[in-house]
Amino acid sequence: MGGGARPVPHHLHHPFILQLGLPRQWGTWQYGPRRAVKLQGMTRASSSGPPSSGPPRSVETVGPVLRALEQLDRVLLGKPGQVRLAVACLLARGHLLIEDQPGVGKTTLAHALARTLGLSFRRVQFTADLLPADLLGVSVWDAREAAFRYHPGPIFSEVLLADEINRATPKTQGALLEAMEERTVSEGGVTRPLPEPFFVIATQNPAAFVGTSPLPEAQLDRFLLTVTLGYPDPRAERTLLETGGRGQVVRDLPPVLDVPALLAAQRDVDGVHAAPPLLDYLQLLARATREHPALSVGLSPRALLALLAAARAWAYLAGRRMVLPEDVQAVFAPLAVHRLPTRDPAVRTGDVLARILTDTPIP
């Protein structure tokens, strides 16, 4: 193996990363002897320990999850990377933010995900006049019982699509994001738990659109990952034209999983092993974001925990019981891009993240 620059590893050609505007060849990315040896060393060292010995404990749960991915790929044509990120986000018990223009399949992704995984689904169109009670529910006086009766809002669903969240007022946005964090709803002095699992997919129009109220950084941090769907590739677009958009109807999708199976998969994700050298790598990435002069802030400890959770889910979907650096690299940009604003608006966060991945050595 020579010491010169090598082609970018396949996992770094991630569709989401490419749509962020990152260089396709990642410029100075080096996959020379030092990185390769260190990566192999981490794999060998970890393969002898309990976490990777014997058949994977998660083999029974990952099979149905992979079949769910295959079904979703048939519905959302040409977007396998985004579909995989969405499922990984759910497995990691996070929430997903999609920033894109109307008409590219955001609602289709959310509805198809809920149908495929056997989860209840509600969609709320966020508008300027939407009130927190419209989302969380309200207590109404029942004259016959002489008591208030609580009418739950649409937030009491397992998959909630918060469509165009940045068109609502900050008060309504805050009500949703508080419920996302606490996974409970408090109304009338009573705290009610939300369903388990509880997964929010929020869509956000680009900031240039009229009538938007951008989410502040503290609220954006409540979302585990950000993806953008973008336009379909020519082949997928041609298929849409030839079928008139009458592909597999979402409402007819058979469920591949049920709630107990999904919860079991989430528990298996929690058990995916992260070796000490992998944790060192996470800390190096976090330090690089905190010290980079182009970024206003760096990854917080909470964001670092989220990065580990997302990497575990990505490794699980690859059929492994151990997190590798490539898992961290695959989810790094989707996790960090909405958390790390740049000091200069002309500098894209995605470009900075690409450079950080290039310059940060694998221990």
Residue pairs with C-beta under 8 A, 6 or more apart in sequence:
1 32
1 33
1 36
2 32
3 32
3 33
4 32
5 28
5 29
5 30
5 31
5 32
6 29
6 30
6 31
6 32
7 25
7 31
8 24
8 25
8 26
8 29
8 31
9 31
9 326
11 326
11 329
11 330
12 26
12 29
12 329
12 330
12 357
13 24
14 81
14 330
14 333
15 79
15 80
15 81
15 82
16 81
16 82
16 85
16 227
16 228
16 333
16 334
17 333
17 350
17 354
18 24
19 228
19 230
20 228
20 333
20 337
20 348
20 349
20 350
21 348
21 350
21 351
22 333
22 350
22 351
22 353
22 354
23 351
23 354
26 354
26 357
26 358
27 354
27 358
28 355
28 358
29 357
29 358
30 358
34 361
35 361
35 362
38 277
38 361
38 362
38 363
39 324
39 325
39 362
42 275
42 277
42 278
42 324
42 325
42 362
43 322
43 324
45 275
45 277
46 52
46 273
46 275
46 322
47 53
47 322
49 273
51 273
51 275
51 321
51 322
52 273
52 320
52 321
52 322
56 62
56 319
56 320
56 321
57 268
57 271
57 321
58 265
58 268
58 269
58 271
58 272
58 316
58 321
59 319
61 261
61 264
61 265
61 268
62 265
62 268
62 316
62 317
62 319
64 256
64 257
64 261
64 265
65 87
65 91
65 257
65 265
65 316
65 317
66 317
67 256
68 87
68 116
68 117
68 256
68 257
69 80
69 83
69 84
69 87
69 317
71 112
71 116
71 253
71 254
71 256
72 83
72 86
72 87
72 109
72 112
72 113
72 116
73 79
73 80
73 83
74 247
74 248
75 108
75 112
75 247
75 248
75 250
75 253
76 82
76 83
76 105
76 108
76 109
76 112
76 229
77 232
77 236
77 239
77 240
77 247
78 232
78 233
78 235
78 236
78 237
79 105
79 109
79 229
79 232
79 236
82 109
82 227
82 228
82 229
83 109
84 314
84 317
85 96
85 225
85 227
85 331
85 334
86 96
86 109
86 113
86 201
86 227
87 113
87 313
87 317
88 225
88 310
88 313
88 314
88 316
88 317
88 331
89 95
89 96
89 199
89 224
89 225
89 310
89 313
90 96
90 113
90 117
90 197
90 199
90 262
91 265
91 266
91 269
91 313
91 316
91 317
92 224
92 266
92 269
92 306
92 309
92 310
92 312
92 313
93 197
93 266
93 309
94 223
94 224
94 225
94 306
94 309
94 310
95 180
95 199
95 200
95 201
95 202
95 222
95 223
95 224
96 199
96 200
96 201
96 202
96 223
96 224
96 225
96 226
96 227
97 202
97 203
97 204
97 220
97 223
97 225
97 226
97 227
97 338
98 106
98 109
98 201
98 202
98 203
98 204
98 226
98 227
98 228
98 229
99 203
99 204
99 205
99 206
99 226
99 228
99 338
100 106
100 203
100 206
100 228
100 229
100 230
101 205
101 206
102 205
104 229
104 230
104 231
104 232
105 229
106 161
106 163
106 201
106 203
106 229
107 123
107 161
107 163
107 203
108 250
109 201
109 229
110 121
110 123
110 159
110 161
110 201
111 121
111 123
111 161
111 250
111 251
112 250
112 253
113 119
113 159
113 201
114 120
114 121
114 158
114 159
115 121
115 250
115 251
115 253
115 255
116 253
116 255
116 256
116 257
117 159
117 255
117 256
117 257
117 262
118 255
118 256
118 257
118 258
118 259
118 262
119 157
119 158
119 159
119 197
119 199
119 259
119 262
120 157
120 158
120 159
120 195
121 157
121 158
121 159
121 160
121 161
122 154
122 155
122 157
122 159
122 160
122 161
123 154
123 160
123 161
123 163
124 130
124 134
124 135
124 154
124 160
124 161
124 162
124 163
125 163
125 164
126 162
126 163
126 164
126 165
126 166
126 167
126 168
126 172
126 173
127 164
127 167
127 168
128 167
128 168
128 169
128 211
130 168
130 169
130 172
131 172
132 171
132 172
132 175
133 153
134 153
134 172
135 153
135 154
135 155
135 172
135 175
135 176
136 153
136 155
136 175
136 179
136 185
136 187
137 150
137 151
137 152
137 153
137 155
137 156
137 185
137 187
138 150
138 151
138 153
138 187
139 148
139 149
139 150
139 151
139 187
139 188
140 148
140 149
140 151
141 147
141 148
141 149
142 148
142 149
148 188
150 187
150 188
150 190
150 192
152 185
152 192
153 185
154 160
155 176
155 179
155 185
155 194
156 185
156 192
156 194
156 195
157 195
158 195
158 197
158 198
158 199
158 259
159 199
159 201
160 198
160 199
160 200
160 201
161 201
161 202
161 203
162 176
162 200
162 201
162 202
162 203
163 203
164 203
164 204
164 205
165 173
165 176
165 202
165 203
165 204
165 215
166 173
166 204
166 205
166 207
166 212
166 213
166 214
166 215
167 205
167 211
167 212
167 213
168 213
169 213
170 213
173 213
173 215
173 219
174 219
176 200
176 202
177 215
177 219
177 222
179 185
179 194
180 198
180 200
180 222
181 222
183 193
183 194
183 196
183 198
184 191
184 192
184 193
184 194
185 191
185 192
185 194
186 192
196 259
196 263
197 259
197 262
197 263
197 266
202 223
204 212
204 215
205 212
207 214
217 297
217 339
217 341
220 338
220 339
221 300
221 302
221 303
221 339
223 338
224 306
224 309
224 310
224 335
225 310
225 331
225 334
225 335
226 334
226 335
226 337
226 338
227 334
231 237
232 240
239 247
240 247
257 265
265 316
268 316
269 309
269 312
269 313
269 316
270 312
271 321
272 312
272 313
272 315
272 316
272 320
272 321
272 322
272 323
273 321
273 322
273 323
274 308
274 311
274 312
274 322
274 323
275 322
275 323
277 362
277 363
278 323
278 324
278 325
278 328
279 308
280 363
281 325
281 328
281 360
281 362
281 363
282 304
282 307
282 308
282 328
283 304
284 360
284 361
284 363
285 299
285 307
285 328
285 332
285 356
285 357
285 360
286 298
286 299
286 303
286 304
286 307
287 298
288 356
288 359
288 360
289 295
289 298
289 299
289 336
289 340
289 356
290 297
290 298
290 299
291 298
292 298
292 352
292 356
293 343
294 342
294 343
294 344
294 347
294 352
295 340
295 341
295 342
295 343
295 349
295 352
296 340
296 341
296 342
296 343
297 339
297 340
297 341
298 340
299 307
299 336
299 339
299 340
300 339
303 335
303 336
303 339
306 335
307 328
307 331
307 332
307 335
307 336
308 323
310 331
310 334
310 335
311 323
311 327
311 328
311 330
311 331
312 323
312 327
313 331
314 327
314 330
314 331
315 321
315 322
315 323
315 324
315 327
318 327
325 362
329 357
332 353
332 357
333 350
333 353
333 354
336 349
336 353
337 349
337 350
337 353
340 349
340 352
340 353
341 349
342 348
342 349
342 352
